[in-house]
Amino acid sequence: MLNYTVRRLFMLIPVLLGMTIIVFSIIHAIPGDPAEVILGEKASVESKEALRKQLKLDQPLYIQYGDYLGNLFAGDLGTSIRTRTAITEEIIPYLAATLELTLVSMAIAVFVGVNAGILSAWKQNSWFDYISMLIALIGVSMPIFWLGLMEQWIFALELKWLPSIGRMNPRDPVESITNIYMIDAMLAGRWDQLWTVIKHLILPGIALGTIPMAIIARMTRSSMLDVLRADYIRTARAKGMSQFWVIYKHALRNAFIPVLTVIGLQTGLLLGGAVLTETIFAWPGVGRYIFDAISARDYPVIQSGILIIAFIFVLINLLVDLLYAAVDPRISYK
């Protein structure tokens, strides 16, 4: 297992190197001049040229890429062109906000999706099965922005149960320790703040987690149906085991491998694809951070942001591969 893990970690190097080349090439193919975005269209040609020289944008692309790669190997993600702040410092709060939202969304998606899939397989062709799969089909087909807007209209504007935007009440800010507000509020012993943070997470968490929840429910149902027809399940039932024990102890464990794969892929996709949800709910996450950087042609921020998401995505897939062996003892890595 250790050798396999080390090999997989070394395999990250060419993957991430390839990502830097692709992202760098695409970004510099986007029309637009960062100097003009920063200084404005009315700025003089001389001042624009001076800024390009200062930012080294007048250098050939291969030299710019070499400098970027050299800084990257030294642990320096670069400096934002807009804010002139080190990206390493600037991106942490945004990344923490996205991680918190993604984890809450996936927790909702996994809990509801897995249990709905199990009950649908257990009660195959029942009214619960038909209704849950219909809801799953609607969920996987529903645009996130429309669902988010409907949530805001019903639960924030009409019922006034939950806040419509933001991450926390600005009049009572959380003291940042880890930048993950749920943890920070608990560390500070501020349970009132924790409840406020949770209320801000519910609507964007449901909006972001709806599609993964529907996919997980359908995958769990399909996988469970195959396992529930196996001989060892019939044997377990013949021994007089309770239905609950047969399903959650024997069937779910063997049916969970494809579900685990879906969970890993969806978690990685949510990290990079949360920009719509973050925009609708004014959530200060890394998706909006990169989106704003694209608008301002802030090349270092775009490159570093995408590279960090790609790195986390690959790590999640590695973690999922390692969990296979924990879920199914027949799988071993040598």
C-alpha positions as a Python dict, from the first residue, in 0.01 Angstrom:
ca = {
    (1, 'M'): (0, 0, 0),
    (2, 'L'): (279, 244, 91),
    (3, 'N'): (471, 174, -232),
    (4, 'Y'): (152, 218, -434),
    (5, 'T'): (78, 549, -261),
    (6, 'V'): (431, 679, -322),
    (7, 'R'): (414, 575, -689),
    (8, 'R'): (82, 753, -732),
    (9, 'L'): (222, 1066, -568),
    (10, 'F'): (516, 1068, -811),
    (11, 'M'): (269, 1028, -1098),
    (12, 'L'): (120, 1361, -994),
    (13, 'I'): (429, 1545, -1121),
    (14, 'P'): (380, 1485, -1499),
    (15, 'V'): (3, 1533, -1461),
    (16, 'L'): (43, 1872, -1295),
    (17, 'L'): (321, 1970, -1535),
    (18, 'G'): (88, 1896, -1826),
    (19, 'M'): (-181, 2103, -1656),
    (20, 'T'): (52, 2404, -1630),
    (21, 'I'): (131, 2386, -2004),
    (22, 'I'): (-236, 2355, -2105),
    (23, 'V'): (-359, 2629, -1871),
    (24, 'F'): (-73, 2866, -1958),
    (25, 'S'): (-135, 2819, -2333),
    (26, 'I'): (-511, 2868, -2309),
    (27, 'I'): (-490, 3173, -2082),
    (28, 'H'): (-246, 3355, -2307),
    (29, 'A'): (-469, 3280, -2607),
    (30, 'I'): (-757, 3474, -2445),
    (31, 'P'): (-796, 3816, -2612),
    (32, 'G'): (-733, 4117, -2390),
    (33, 'D'): (-448, 4308, -2233),
    (34, 'P'): (-397, 4303, -1854),
    (35, 'A'): (-229, 4644, -1865),
    (36, 'E'): (-533, 4796, -2037),
    (37, 'V'): (-771, 4627, -1788),
    (38, 'I'): (-573, 4767, -1493),
    (39, 'L'): (-507, 5118, -1627),
    (40, 'G'): (-823, 5161, -1834),
    (41, 'E'): (-875, 5223, -2203),
    (42, 'K'): (-790, 5594, -2173),
    (43, 'A'): (-441, 5532, -2036),
    (44, 'S'): (-151, 5643, -2252),
    (45, 'V'): (42, 5397, -2467),
    (46, 'E'): (361, 5476, -2273),
    (47, 'S'): (206, 5394, -1936),
    (48, 'K'): (63, 5069, -2071),
    (49, 'E'): (402, 4970, -2210),
    (50, 'A'): (570, 5056, -1880),
    (51, 'L'): (324, 4838, -1690),
    (52, 'R'): (369, 4548, -1934),
    (53, 'K'): (744, 4574, -1882),
    (54, 'Q'): (701, 4587, -1506),
    (55, 'L'): (482, 4274, -1514),
    (56, 'K'): (721, 4107, -1764),
    (57, 'L'): (435, 4065, -2009),
    (58, 'D'): (660, 4197, -2286),
    (59, 'Q'): (878, 3887, -2259),
    (60, 'P'): (835, 3591, -2500),
    (61, 'L'): (587, 3330, -2378),
    (62, 'Y'): (849, 3060, -2322),
    (63, 'I'): (1040, 3293, -2087),
    (64, 'Q'): (720, 3381, -1899),
    (65, 'Y'): (637, 3010, -1868),
    (66, 'G'): (993, 2931, -1751),
    (67, 'D'): (973, 3201, -1483),
    (68, 'Y'): (632, 3076, -1372),
    (69, 'L'): (752, 2715, -1351),
    (70, 'G'): (1069, 2816, -1165),
    (71, 'N'): (868, 3008, -906),
    (72, 'L'): (627, 2717, -878),
    (73, 'F'): (903, 2470, -791),
    (74, 'A'): (1024, 2719, -530),
    (75, 'G'): (677, 2717, -371),
    (76, 'D'): (584, 3061, -502),
    (77, 'L'): (247, 3078, -677),
    (78, 'G'): (319, 3430, -793),
    (79, 'T'): (165, 3769, -728),
    (80, 'S'): (-176, 3890, -835),
    (81, 'I'): (-156, 4152, -1111),
    (82, 'R'): (-466, 4329, -978),
    (83, 'T'): (-402, 4340, -605),
    (84, 'R'): (-21, 4303, -601),
    (85, 'T'): (-64, 4047, -319),
    (86, 'A'): (102, 3706, -296),
    (87, 'I'): (-144, 3448, -430),
    (88, 'T'): (-41, 3199, -160),
    (89, 'E'): (-184, 3432, 104),
    (90, 'E'): (-473, 3568, -97),
    (91, 'I'): (-624, 3238, -214),
    (92, 'I'): (-645, 3062, 125),
    (93, 'P'): (-973, 3222, 249),
    (94, 'Y'): (-1136, 3166, -92),
    (95, 'L'): (-1020, 2804, -104),
    (96, 'A'): (-1142, 2742, 252),
    (97, 'A'): (-1484, 2886, 166),
    (98, 'T'): (-1517, 2657, -138),
    (99, 'L'): (-1394, 2353, 58),
    (100, 'E'): (-1652, 2418, 332),
    (101, 'L'): (-1935, 2457, 81),
    (102, 'T'): (-1824, 2152, -120),
    (103, 'L'): (-1794, 1926, 185),
    (104, 'V'): (-2137, 2029, 315),
    (105, 'S'): (-2289, 1976, -31),
    (106, 'M'): (-2132, 1632, -64),
    (107, 'A'): (-2238, 1536, 291),
    (108, 'I'): (-2599, 1618, 198),
    (109, 'A'): (-2565, 1442, -138),
    (110, 'V'): (-2409, 1125, 6),
    (111, 'F'): (-2648, 1092, 301),
    (112, 'V'): (-2966, 1149, 101),
    (113, 'G'): (-2845, 986, -222),
    (114, 'V'): (-2712, 663, -69),
    (115, 'N'): (-3015, 608, 155),
    (116, 'A'): (-3262, 690, -123),
    (117, 'G'): (-3079, 449, -355),
    (118, 'I'): (-3080, 173, -91),
    (119, 'L'): (-3450, 212, -15),
    (120, 'S'): (-3535, 224, -387),
    (121, 'A'): (-3349, -102, -448),
    (122, 'W'): (-3498, -262, -138),
    (123, 'K'): (-3851, -154, -235),
    (124, 'Q'): (-3802, -204, -609),
    (125, 'N'): (-4106, -115, -823),
    (126, 'S'): (-4285, 37, -522),
    (127, 'W'): (-4428, 390, -508),
    (128, 'F'): (-4118, 501, -313),
    (129, 'D'): (-3893, 363, -586),
    (130, 'Y'): (-4083, 542, -863),
    (131, 'I'): (-4105, 874, -677),
    (132, 'S'): (-3741, 880, -562),
    (133, 'M'): (-3610, 793, -908),
    (134, 'L'): (-3838, 1057, -1063),
    (135, 'I'): (-3700, 1315, -819),
    (136, 'A'): (-3347, 1196, -899),
    (137, 'L'): (-3415, 1238, -1271),
    (138, 'I'): (-3547, 1590, -1214),
    (139, 'G'): (-3251, 1668, -988),
    (140, 'V'): (-2991, 1560, -1242),
    (141, 'S'): (-3168, 1758, -1517),
    (142, 'M'): (-3227, 2079, -1321),
    (143, 'P'): (-2995, 2375, -1388),
    (144, 'I'): (-2816, 2481, -1068),
    (145, 'F'): (-2875, 2854, -1125),
    (146, 'W'): (-3252, 2802, -1157),
    (147, 'L'): (-3267, 2586, -842),
    (148, 'G'): (-3059, 2844, -653),
    (149, 'L'): (-3285, 3130, -757),
    (150, 'M'): (-3599, 2931, -662),
    (151, 'E'): (-3449, 2854, -319),
    (152, 'Q'): (-3375, 3221, -260),
    (153, 'W'): (-3725, 3324, -367),
    (154, 'I'): (-3910, 3063, -155),
    (155, 'F'): (-3698, 3021, 159),
    (156, 'A'): (-3531, 3363, 184),
    (157, 'L'): (-3770, 3618, 32),
    (158, 'E'): (-4114, 3461, 91),
    (159, 'L'): (-4071, 3247, 406),
    (160, 'K'): (-3770, 3440, 545),
    (161, 'W'): (-3635, 3120, 703),
    (162, 'L'): (-3279, 3137, 572),
    (163, 'P'): (-3035, 3406, 449),
    (164, 'S'): (-3021, 3444, 72),
    (165, 'I'): (-2657, 3545, 22),
    (166, 'G'): (-2321, 3557, 195),
    (167, 'R'): (-2124, 3331, 420),
    (168, 'M'): (-2183, 3495, 757),
    (169, 'N'): (-2360, 3786, 922),
    (170, 'P'): (-2124, 4082, 851),
    (171, 'R'): (-2223, 4247, 1183),
    (172, 'D'): (-2088, 3948, 1377),
    (173, 'P'): (-1784, 3820, 1182),
    (174, 'V'): (-1619, 3489, 1269),
    (175, 'E'): (-1266, 3511, 1404),
    (176, 'S'): (-1060, 3342, 1130),
    (177, 'I'): (-838, 3058, 1250),
    (178, 'T'): (-871, 2788, 986),
    (179, 'N'): (-1091, 3002, 754),
    (180, 'I'): (-1349, 2721, 767),
    (181, 'Y'): (-1618, 2903, 962),
    (182, 'M'): (-1792, 2598, 1110),
    (183, 'I'): (-1466, 2487, 1269),
    (184, 'D'): (-1367, 2841, 1372),
    (185, 'A'): (-1701, 2902, 1543),
    (186, 'M'): (-1668, 2572, 1736),
    (187, 'L'): (-1308, 2650, 1835),
    (188, 'A'): (-1424, 2988, 1967),
    (189, 'G'): (-1714, 2826, 2151),
    (190, 'R'): (-1957, 3055, 1967),
    (191, 'W'): (-2254, 2823, 1914),
    (192, 'D'): (-2473, 3114, 1805),
    (193, 'Q'): (-2224, 3189, 1528),
    (194, 'L'): (-2213, 2818, 1434),
    (195, 'W'): (-2591, 2817, 1385),
    (196, 'T'): (-2566, 3134, 1172),
    (197, 'V'): (-2293, 2975, 960),
    (198, 'I'): (-2503, 2659, 912),
    (199, 'K'): (-2804, 2867, 806),
    (200, 'H'): (-2592, 3040, 543),
    (201, 'L'): (-2470, 2701, 416),
    (202, 'I'): (-2808, 2530, 375),
    (203, 'L'): (-2937, 2692, 54),
    (204, 'P'): (-2611, 2692, -147),
    (205, 'G'): (-2529, 2346, -8),
    (206, 'I'): (-2856, 2201, -137),
    (207, 'A'): (-2825, 2381, -472),
    (208, 'L'): (-2471, 2255, -526),
    (209, 'G'): (-2541, 1904, -394),
    (210, 'T'): (-2859, 1832, -591),
    (211, 'I'): (-2698, 1693, -906),
    (212, 'P'): (-2443, 1473, -719),
    (213, 'M'): (-2726, 1354, -491),
    (214, 'A'): (-2934, 1244, -790),
    (215, 'I'): (-2638, 1069, -955),
    (216, 'I'): (-2541, 892, -630),
    (217, 'A'): (-2901, 779, -572),
    (218, 'R'): (-2931, 628, -919),
    (219, 'M'): (-2588, 463, -898),
    (220, 'T'): (-2658, 321, -550),
    (221, 'R'): (-2993, 177, -662),
    (222, 'S'): (-2839, 13, -969),
    (223, 'S'): (-2545, -132, -778),
    (224, 'M'): (-2762, -252, -488),
    (225, 'L'): (-3002, -431, -722),
    (226, 'D'): (-2713, -638, -861),
    (227, 'V'): (-2583, -725, -515),
    (228, 'L'): (-2925, -805, -365),
    (229, 'R'): (-2970, -1081, -626),
    (230, 'A'): (-2641, -1251, -526),
    (231, 'D'): (-2642, -1598, -367),
    (232, 'Y'): (-2471, -1486, -45),
    (233, 'I'): (-2749, -1233, 18),
    (234, 'R'): (-3011, -1509, -17),
    (235, 'T'): (-2802, -1722, 220),
    (236, 'A'): (-2782, -1441, 474),
    (237, 'R'): (-3160, -1398, 459),
    (238, 'A'): (-3210, -1776, 490),
    (239, 'K'): (-3008, -1767, 813),
    (240, 'G'): (-3270, -1536, 959),
    (241, 'M'): (-3072, -1211, 958),
    (242, 'S'): (-3278, -894, 975),
    (243, 'Q'): (-3333, -707, 648),
    (244, 'F'): (-3158, -398, 787),
    (245, 'W'): (-2847, -601, 880),
    (246, 'V'): (-2838, -782, 545),
    (247, 'I'): (-2856, -455, 350),
    (248, 'Y'): (-2626, -230, 551),
    (249, 'K'): (-2375, -494, 665),
    (250, 'H'): (-2344, -727, 365),
    (251, 'A'): (-2500, -572, 53),
    (252, 'L'): (-2399, -206, 87),
    (253, 'R'): (-2031, -280, 141),
    (254, 'N'): (-2006, -477, -184),
    (255, 'A'): (-2222, -232, -376),
    (256, 'F'): (-2030, 73, -258),
    (257, 'I'): (-1727, 57, -492),
    (258, 'P'): (-1894, 224, -797),
    (259, 'V'): (-2073, 466, -564),
    (260, 'L'): (-1740, 561, -407),
    (261, 'T'): (-1599, 632, -754),
    (262, 'V'): (-1891, 864, -830),
    (263, 'I'): (-1852, 1042, -496),
    (264, 'G'): (-1483, 1107, -565),
    (265, 'L'): (-1543, 1238, -916),
    (266, 'Q'): (-1834, 1457, -810),
    (267, 'T'): (-1637, 1606, -520),
    (268, 'G'): (-1357, 1705, -757),
    (269, 'L'): (-1603, 1848, -1008),
    (270, 'L'): (-1779, 2054, -741),
    (271, 'L'): (-1452, 2212, -633),
    (272, 'G'): (-1394, 2357, -977),
    (273, 'G'): (-1756, 2397, -1086),
    (274, 'A'): (-1904, 2584, -794),
    (275, 'V'): (-1871, 2922, -965),
    (276, 'L'): (-2242, 2944, -1060),
    (277, 'T'): (-2356, 2865, -706),
    (278, 'E'): (-2098, 3101, -558),
    (279, 'T'): (-2211, 3381, -790),
    (280, 'I'): (-2584, 3335, -714),
    (281, 'F'): (-2532, 3321, -337),
    (282, 'A'): (-2248, 3579, -327),
    (283, 'W'): (-2028, 3309, -177),
    (284, 'P'): (-1663, 3424, -156),
    (285, 'G'): (-1516, 3101, -295),
    (286, 'V'): (-1230, 3013, -525),
    (287, 'G'): (-1465, 2980, -825),
    (288, 'R'): (-1560, 3348, -804),
    (289, 'Y'): (-1197, 3435, -731),
    (290, 'I'): (-1085, 3272, -1058),
    (291, 'F'): (-1384, 3414, -1248),
    (292, 'D'): (-1295, 3768, -1138),
    (293, 'A'): (-931, 3701, -1231),
    (294, 'I'): (-1038, 3591, -1582),
    (295, 'S'): (-1234, 3915, -1624),
    (296, 'A'): (-925, 4116, -1523),
    (297, 'R'): (-681, 3900, -1725),
    (298, 'D'): (-496, 3828, -1400),
    (299, 'Y'): (-284, 3547, -1546),
    (300, 'P'): (-96, 3435, -1230),
    (301, 'V'): (-420, 3399, -1031),
    (302, 'I'): (-592, 3202, -1308),
    (303, 'Q'): (-295, 2967, -1351),
    (304, 'S'): (-243, 2907, -981),
    (305, 'G'): (-614, 2873, -900),
    (306, 'I'): (-673, 2610, -1168),
    (307, 'L'): (-353, 2428, -1075),
    (308, 'I'): (-456, 2407, -707),
    (309, 'I'): (-801, 2272, -800),
    (310, 'A'): (-640, 2017, -1033),
    (311, 'F'): (-402, 1913, -753),
    (312, 'I'): (-690, 1864, -507),
    (313, 'F'): (-890, 1676, -772),
    (314, 'V'): (-603, 1430, -828),
    (315, 'L'): (-554, 1389, -452),
    (316, 'I'): (-924, 1309, -407),
    (317, 'N'): (-901, 1041, -676),
    (318, 'L'): (-596, 894, -503),
    (319, 'L'): (-785, 889, -173),
    (320, 'V'): (-1079, 713, -341),
    (321, 'D'): (-843, 449, -486),
    (322, 'L'): (-699, 387, -140),
    (323, 'L'): (-1048, 364, 12),
    (324, 'Y'): (-1134, 82, -231),
    (325, 'A'): (-912, -153, -30),
    (326, 'A'): (-1074, -43, 297),
    (327, 'V'): (-1427, -100, 162),
    (328, 'D'): (-1351, -428, -18),
    (329, 'P'): (-1075, -646, 138),
    (330, 'R'): (-1044, -842, -190),
    (331, 'I'): (-872, -536, -341),
    (332, 'S'): (-504, -504, -257),
    (333, 'Y'): (-226, -279, -385),
    (334, 'K'): (125, -418, -422),
}
